[in-house]
Amino acid sequence: GAGVSQTPSNKVTEKGKYVELRCDPISGHTALYWYRQSLGQGPEFLIYFQGTGAADDSGLPNDRFFAVRPEGSVSTLKIQRTERGDSAVYLCASSLTGPTSGVDTQYFGPGTRLTVL
Amino acid sequence: DQQVKQNSPSLSVQEGRISILNCDYTNSMFDYFLWYKKYPAEGPTFLISISSIKDKNEDGRFTVFLNKSAKHLSLHIVPSQPGDSAVYFCAARKRGGKLIFGQGTELSVKP
């Protein structure tokens, strides 16, 4: 079946602009995660949704970052007043049940490369 | 603080030999450890995991070893193949779901 998809694959914007990044999880997966990966580093956790609600948003760096998942499927990561330091690959992952039992493997999309000029 | 560390940024191995990738962690509260493989321009792909109550898990050519007293885990790939060339990330899961990743090790398997 289809994996996790993310759009756009690349986004170039100017400092101060607003951007939205979209994630389509694997069908039927209830848990959805956003991570950010900077050059030479591993992915860094941003936020985790269980269904429609944000179960853990402790990784969001500041209030310019916001994410929604209104119907428990597609999620949008929103970044206001972008800064050059926001440039990174933004990765989305989904898992079947969330961390209720077992390892509940997270499956990643290809990412959106955001460049803030 | 870096809770999960991969101290070797790169590793080069001859085809057919064993590849050993290492990972250290600091937090005793992690409940699962996972290895992901990443090719350029793709997202990480899940390889293998191990529960914190186990010390070994094997899946085909891939074996993960966990040494809780040393807070150390390793991924063994044997025999290594050129298609295994990629960046390998160690990740630890906190109860609650989020994964904490290491910095990655770039494996190069030479024919």
Interface residues (C-beta under 8 A of the other chain):
Chain A: V4 A31 Y33 Y35 G40 Q41 G42 P43 E44 F45 Y48 A55 D56 S58 G59 L91 A93 S95 G98 P99 V103 D104 T105 Q106 Y107 F108 G109 P110 G111
Chain B: V4 Q6 Y32 L34 Y36 A41 E42 G43 P44 T45 F46 S49 S51 F89 A91 R93 R95 G96 G97 K98 L99 I100 F101 G102 Q103 G104
